Amino acid sequence: MRHNVGMMKLGTSDLSVSPLCLGGNTFGWTANEQESFEVLDAYVAGGGNFIDSADAYSHWIPGNSGGESETILGNWMKARGNRESVVIATKVGMLPGFTALTADNIVTAVDNSLRRLQTDYIDLYYAHKDDPDTDQLETMTAFDGLVKAGKVRSIAASNYSADRLQSALDVAGANGLTKFVALQNLYNLVERGAYEGPLRDVVERNNLVSLPYYSLAKGFLTGKYRVKGETESGRAAGAEVYLDTNGPKVLAAMDTVAAAHGVSLTTIALAWVAAQPTIATPIASARVVSQLPDLLAMAAVTLSDAELQLLDEASAVTA
């Protein structure tokens, strides 16, 4: 059993974070600035301190150019005067024009992020995705320079394969450079295969920690999508694909566990992720304040060994 209560040290870094990381992808996308401020205020009031953003959020919206999430987050921290009490993560590598992890791109992108966030340092700075076309020594040297300059406290990787994550760590180690402390990756009860195996082995072997995104499987694990076509939602099509796999079996097991704890399926989905080996904290987003309680409740839920086994068996990766 694992108790998901209180602040935790993020791997080998000196960052102390809450059990749930709040995803900032909704800020400036599905939530306007006022709604985002309300969510952020409620998250902090509920004990949270760890917020995840990216320079690319949300360039895909007509009229947006990227950086909207960081800008809202920066405005909120300035308005609340709370920069020192929150842990801010953001990323480089998926904003059009800044997708290459070259030294020039990284140095320019971090300054742009710092300006939007209205701060002089970023707590955790990610390579948003791997860049196979840039020498990893150049990339890791650039990240190391940001740490040495005080612009970034720790660095991390997102969407890397096992081989490329290991080679980035090896390059940094061989050249005396700052190493990644964490991996952000896709992982949840209905999508376990991509992480469990070689990728998790690299994380474990190198004393990294994992911060999974899509912990709720595009909303499927909230239990809202049980019959195809029944729910009218922009997310329904993405969520309903899990009905064709072991999704119904997973939901049935989650129903049992959620009933035993008197909490929602959302809470159980996050508690299961948090209880897995190498996981530091799951990432989950809220568009409105009413979605937050079920997310924050995961910190007070401890799944028994029998409950973990029930969920593991229902969601087992099959060949």
RODO-2510 file (C-alpha; in nm, 4 decimals, decimal comma):
residues 319
     n   res          X          Y          Z
     1     m     0,0000     0,0000     0,0000
     2     r     0,1042     0,3571    -0,0615
     3     h    -0,0260     0,6685     0,1089
     4     n    -0,0554     0,9597    -0,1327
     5     v    -0,0600     1,2322     0,1300
     6     g     0,1554     1,5410     0,1806
     7     m     0,4378     1,6928    -0,0211
     8     m     0,6967     1,4694    -0,1819
     9     k     1,0452     1,5238    -0,3153
    10     l     1,0465     1,4973    -0,6938
    11     g     1,3003     1,2229    -0,7548
    12     t     1,6605     1,3396    -0,7162
    13     s     1,5677     1,7072    -0,7619
    14     d     1,5271     1,9548    -0,4782
    15     l     1,1658     2,0245    -0,5790
    16     s     0,8933     1,9496    -0,3253
    17     v     0,5600     1,8842    -0,4945
    18     s     0,2013     1,7947    -0,4121
    19     p     0,0523     1,4509    -0,4978
    20     l    -0,1379     1,5868    -0,7999
    21     c     0,0172     1,7990    -1,0742
    22     l    -0,2362     2,0358    -1,2319
    23     g    -0,2215     2,0359    -1,6110
    24     g    -0,2208     2,3833    -1,7629
    25     n    -0,3231     2,2804    -2,1137
    26     t    -0,6785     2,4091    -2,0566
    27     f    -0,5643     2,7648    -1,9765
    28     g    -0,6350     2,9811    -2,2796
    29     w    -0,7948     2,6884    -2,4595
    30     t    -1,1116     2,5539    -2,2964
    31     a    -1,0810     2,7897    -1,9980
    32     n    -1,0480     3,1657    -2,0326
    33     e    -0,8293     3,3712    -1,7996
    34     q    -1,0948     3,4221    -1,5325
    35     e    -1,1904     3,0526    -1,5317
    36     s    -0,8230     2,9572    -1,5218
    37     f    -0,7617     3,1865    -1,2230
    38     e    -1,0563     3,0238    -1,0418
    39     v    -0,9199     2,6743    -1,1068
    40     l    -0,5694     2,7748    -0,9990
    41     d    -0,6976     2,9404    -0,6809
    42     a    -0,9049     2,6334    -0,5903
    43     y    -0,6156     2,3971    -0,6661
    44     v    -0,3817     2,5889    -0,4336
    45     a    -0,6534     2,6155    -0,1680
    46     g    -0,6866     2,2373    -0,1900
    47     g    -0,3183     2,1886    -0,1111
    48     g    -0,1724     2,1769    -0,4618
    49     n     0,1506     2,3519    -0,5620
    50     f     0,2660     2,1868    -0,8883
    51     i     0,1490     2,3257    -1,2238
    52     d     0,2443     2,1944    -1,5673
    53     s     0,2460     2,4098    -1,8805
    54     a     0,4236     2,4343    -2,2178
    55     d     0,5138     2,7034    -2,4675
    56     a     0,3036     2,5162    -2,7247
    57     y    -0,0231     2,5514    -2,5261
    58     s    -0,2419     2,6293    -2,7142
    59     h    -0,1152     2,7200    -3,0602
    60     w    -0,3673     2,4850    -3,2258
    61     i    -0,6617     2,7135    -3,1514
    62     p    -0,7544     2,9598    -3,4299
    63     g    -0,6262     3,3008    -3,3285
    64     n    -0,3719     3,1605    -3,0816
    65     s     0,0024     3,1532    -3,1438
    66     g     0,1212     2,9502    -2,8448
    67     g     0,2217     3,0709    -2,5011
    68     e    -0,1373     3,1424    -2,3938
    69     s    -0,1208     2,8992    -2,0999
    70     e     0,2093     3,0434    -1,9767
    71     t     0,0771     3,3988    -2,0105
    72     i    -0,2303     3,3235    -1,7994
    73     l    -0,0154     3,1430    -1,5440
    74     g     0,2229     3,4391    -1,5294
    75     n    -0,0633     3,6845    -1,4841
    76     w    -0,2051     3,4679    -1,2046
    77     m     0,1257     3,4420    -1,0169
    78     k     0,1760     3,8187    -1,0463
    79     a    -0,1771     3,8896    -0,9233
    80     r    -0,1433     3,6504    -0,6292
    81     g     0,2210     3,7262    -0,5480
    82     n     0,2815     3,3542    -0,4963
    83     r     0,5690     3,2630    -0,7298
    84     e     0,7853     3,1278    -0,4472
    85     s     0,5174     2,8904    -0,3189
    86     v     0,4355     2,7149    -0,6474
    87     v     0,6401     2,4748    -0,8600
    88     i     0,6154     2,5610    -1,2294
    89     a     0,6941     2,3195    -1,5101
    90     t     0,6964     2,4132    -1,8764
    91     k     0,8387     2,2768    -2,2005
    92     v     1,0185     2,3422    -2,5269
    93     g     1,0009     2,1433    -2,8491
    94     m     0,6440     2,1391    -2,9804
    95     l     0,5704     2,5044    -3,0564
    96     p     0,5886     2,5654    -3,4328
    97     g     0,9167     2,7384    -3,5046
    98     f     1,0764     2,5922    -3,1932
    99     t     1,0423     2,2167    -3,2475
   100     a     1,4157     2,1503    -3,2879
   101     l     1,6094     2,1003    -2,9652
   102     t     1,9032     2,3053    -3,0893
   103     a     2,0974     2,5293    -2,8548
   104     d     1,9644     2,8459    -3,0226
   105     n     1,6033     2,7291    -3,0004
   106     i     1,6300     2,6228    -2,6362
   107     v     1,7958     2,9484    -2,5268
   108     t     1,5408     3,1633    -2,7129
   109     a     1,2426     2,9526    -2,6043
   110     v     1,3301     2,9597    -2,2351
   111     d     1,3611     3,3389    -2,2398
   112     n     1,0225     3,3627    -2,4117
   113     s     0,8691     3,1344    -2,1482
   114     l     1,0268     3,3321    -1,8630
   115     r     0,8848     3,6538    -2,0042
   116     r     0,5337     3,5110    -2,0392
   117     l     0,5509     3,3554    -1,6914
   118     q     0,6819     3,6858    -1,5488
   119     t     0,9492     3,5058    -1,3518
   120     d     1,3267     3,4696    -1,3644
   121     y     1,3351     3,0936    -1,3179
   122     i     1,1460     2,7781    -1,4166
   123     d     1,1381     2,4939    -1,1654
   124     l     1,1177     2,2052    -1,4112
   125     y     1,1937     2,2473    -1,7832
   126     y     1,1091     1,9688    -2,0258
   127     a     1,2150     1,8678    -2,3707
   128     h     0,8525     1,8340    -2,4890
   129     k     0,9455     1,5623    -2,7351
   130     d     1,2596     1,4011    -2,8668
   131     d     1,4437     1,5603    -3,1581
   132     p     1,6364     1,2881    -3,3416
   133     d     1,7838     1,5397    -3,5876
   134     t     1,9825     1,7371    -3,3291
   135     d     2,2895     1,5906    -3,1610
   136     q     2,2022     1,5045    -2,8023
   137     l     2,5262     1,6585    -2,6803
   138     e     2,4120     1,9956    -2,8172
   139     t     2,0712     1,9591    -2,6546
   140     m     2,1997     1,8475    -2,3159
   141     t     2,4738     2,1136    -2,3151
   142     a     2,2104     2,3805    -2,3782
   143     f     1,9875     2,2520    -2,0961
   144     d     2,2893     2,2361    -1,8654
   145     g     2,3651     2,5989    -1,9492
   146     l     2,0145     2,7012    -1,8402
   147     v     2,0644     2,5324    -1,5034
   148     k     2,4057     2,6893    -1,4539
   149     a     2,2609     3,0313    -1,5442
   150     g     1,9867     2,9902    -1,2824
   151     k     1,7070     3,0095    -1,5373
   152     v     1,6008     2,6490    -1,4717
   153     r     1,6226     2,4443    -1,1517
   154     s     1,5810     2,0939    -1,2974
   155     i     1,5320     1,9422    -1,6422
   156     a     1,3183     1,6562    -1,7685
   157     a     1,2126     1,4688    -2,0816
   158     s     0,8727     1,4069    -2,2362
   159     n     0,7680     1,1611    -2,5065
   160     y     1,1093     0,9923    -2,5333
   161     s     1,1639     0,6279    -2,6241
   162     a     1,3562     0,4063    -2,3830
   163     d     1,6679     0,4054    -2,6026
   164     r     1,6719     0,7794    -2,6589
   165     l     1,6075     0,8583    -2,2935
   166     q     1,8964     0,6337    -2,1906
   167     s     2,1298     0,7830    -2,4496
   168     a     2,0451     1,1390    -2,3373
   169     l     2,1276     1,0415    -1,9800
   170     d     2,4496     0,8717    -2,0942
   171     v     2,5582     1,1763    -2,2968
   172     a     2,4955     1,4043    -2,0002
   173     g     2,6807     1,1712    -1,7641
   174     a     2,9813     1,1280    -1,9907
   175     n     3,0179     1,5036    -2,0336
   176     g     2,9512     1,6159    -1,6770
   177     l     2,6232     1,7809    -1,7725
   178     t     2,2984     1,8174    -1,5808
   179     k     2,0785     1,5092    -1,6224
   180     f     1,7058     1,4718    -1,6656
   181     v     1,5355     1,4001    -1,3326
   182     a     1,1950     1,2966    -1,4675
   183     l     0,9956     1,1694    -1,7622
   184     q     0,6505     1,2858    -1,8664
   185     n     0,4719     1,0117    -2,0568
   186     l     0,1391     0,8588    -2,1526
   187     y     0,0189     0,6144    -1,8879
   188     n    -0,3164     0,5134    -1,7437
   189     l    -0,5278     0,2102    -1,6571
   190     v    -0,6231     0,1391    -2,0188
   191     e    -0,2883     0,2313    -2,1762
   192     r    -0,0139     0,0597    -1,9832
   193     g     0,1934    -0,1035    -2,2561
   194     a     0,3883     0,1976    -2,3800
   195     y     0,5352     0,2674    -2,0355
   196     e     0,5537    -0,0666    -1,8563
   197     g     0,8617    -0,2445    -1,9906
   198     p     1,1782    -0,0907    -2,1373
   199     l     1,0779     0,2715    -2,0741
   200     r     0,9953     0,2161    -1,7085
   201     d     1,3148     0,0131    -1,6744
   202     v     1,5209     0,3136    -1,7908
   203     v     1,3373     0,5417    -1,5467
   204     e     1,3958     0,3004    -1,2588
   205     r     1,7569     0,2175    -1,3446
   206     n     1,8553     0,5843    -1,3579
   207     n     1,6642     0,6965    -1,0473
   208     l     1,4234     0,9100    -1,2466
   209     v     1,0549     0,9508    -1,1681
   210     s     0,7577     0,9528    -1,4007
   211     l     0,4777     1,2090    -1,4285
   212     p     0,2118     1,0585    -1,6541
   213     y    -0,0253     1,2621    -1,8667
   214     y    -0,3644     1,1420    -1,9972
   215     s    -0,4062     0,9754    -1,6579
   216     l    -0,7819     0,9704    -1,7228
   217     a    -0,7482     0,8345    -2,0792
   218     k    -0,9116     1,1344    -2,2521
   219     g    -1,1938     1,1196    -1,9995
   220     f    -1,2772     0,7514    -2,0449
   221     l    -1,1739     0,6619    -1,6898
   222     t    -1,4224     0,9107    -1,5447
   223     g    -1,6890     0,6544    -1,6383
   224     k    -1,8831     0,8979    -1,8560
   225     y    -1,8374     0,6988    -2,1766
   226     r    -1,9868     0,3524    -2,1298
   227     v    -2,1997     0,3147    -2,4427
   228     k    -2,0897     0,4314    -2,7872
   229     g    -2,2720     0,7371    -2,9115
   230     e    -2,4557     0,7917    -2,5846
   231     t    -2,2586     1,0935    -2,4694
   232     e    -2,2443     1,4104    -2,6755
   233     s    -1,9018     1,5552    -2,6154
   234     g    -1,6053     1,6731    -2,8154
   235     r    -1,4007     1,4125    -2,6305
   236     a    -1,6407     1,1234    -2,6806
   237     a    -1,4850     0,9864    -2,9990
   238     g    -1,1394     0,9745    -2,8424
   239     a    -1,2656     0,8165    -2,5225
   240     e    -1,4969     0,5600    -2,6780
   241     v    -1,2138     0,3734    -2,8523
   242     y    -1,1416     0,2067    -2,5173
   243     l    -1,4832     0,0383    -2,5278
   244     d    -1,3389    -0,1873    -2,7986
   245     t    -1,0560    -0,3137    -2,5764
   246     n    -1,0611    -0,4020    -2,2073
   247     g    -1,2229    -0,0705    -2,1168
   248     p    -1,5562    -0,2114    -1,9923
   249     k    -1,3731    -0,4643    -1,7740
   250     v    -1,1577    -0,1881    -1,6275
   251     l    -1,4607     0,0312    -1,5539
   252     a    -1,6339    -0,2590    -1,3780
   253     a    -1,3319    -0,3109    -1,1516
   254     m    -1,3100     0,0635    -1,0878
   255     d    -1,6802     0,0723    -0,9965
   256     t    -1,6137    -0,1843    -0,7232
   257     v    -1,3138     0,0015    -0,5808
   258     a    -1,4766     0,3451    -0,6054
   259     a    -1,7844     0,2214    -0,4195
   260     a    -1,5677     0,0805    -0,1404
   261     h    -1,4008     0,4196    -0,0897
   262     g    -1,7053     0,6358    -0,1562
   263     v    -1,5221     0,8321    -0,4262
   264     s    -1,5498     0,8823    -0,8019
   265     l    -1,3887     0,6758    -1,0753
   266     t    -1,1735     0,9786    -1,1547
   267     t    -1,0232     0,9625    -0,8055
   268     i    -0,9561     0,5876    -0,8351
   269     a    -0,7923     0,6246    -1,1776
   270     l    -0,5460     0,8801    -1,0376
   271     a    -0,4871     0,6849    -0,7162
   272     w    -0,3985     0,3745    -0,9194
   273     v    -0,1449     0,5689    -1,1301
   274     a     0,0104     0,7249    -0,8192
   275     a     0,0512     0,3825    -0,6582
   276     q     0,2542     0,2375    -0,9471
   277     p     0,6329     0,1903    -0,9349
   278     t     0,8423     0,4938    -1,0415
   279     i     0,5418     0,7304    -1,0480
   280     a     0,5856     1,0625    -0,8671
   281     t     0,2598     1,2363    -0,9469
   282     p    -0,0042     1,2060    -1,2179
   283     i    -0,0968     1,5123    -1,4223
   284     a    -0,4629     1,6020    -1,4644
   285     s    -0,6407     1,9113    -1,5919
   286     a    -0,9569     2,0901    -1,4879
   287     r    -1,1559     2,3277    -1,7050
   288     v    -1,3791     2,4458    -1,4208
   289     v    -1,3529     2,4423    -1,0407
   290     s    -1,6228     2,1751    -1,0053
   291     q    -1,3875     1,9202    -1,1662
   292     l    -1,1142     1,9733    -0,9072
   293     p    -1,2452     1,7922    -0,5959
   294     d    -1,2377     1,4496    -0,7637
   295     l    -0,8799     1,5150    -0,8781
   296     l    -0,7528     1,6366    -0,5408
   297     a    -0,9289     1,3525    -0,3562
   298     m    -0,6720     1,1035    -0,4887
   299     a    -0,4232     1,2291    -0,2285
   300     a    -0,6377     1,0882     0,0522
   301     v    -0,7079     0,7492    -0,1087
   302     t    -0,4895     0,4498    -0,0328
   303     l    -0,5691     0,1446    -0,2415
   304     s    -0,5312    -0,1909    -0,0684
   305     d    -0,3168    -0,4650    -0,2176
   306     a    -0,6341    -0,6536    -0,3104
   307     e    -0,7776    -0,3474    -0,4844
   308     l    -0,4562    -0,2872    -0,6749
   309     q    -0,4573    -0,6514    -0,7827
   310     l    -0,8192    -0,6277    -0,8994
   311     l    -0,7421    -0,3214    -1,1097
   312     d    -0,4171    -0,4701    -1,2402
   313     e    -0,5880    -0,7867    -1,3544
   314     a    -0,8731    -0,5993    -1,5246
   315     s    -0,6287    -0,3722    -1,7063
   316     a    -0,3489    -0,6230    -1,7697
   317     v    -0,1469    -0,5647    -2,0825
   318     t    -0,2171    -0,8443    -2,3284
   319     a    -0,0079    -0,9401    -2,6266
***
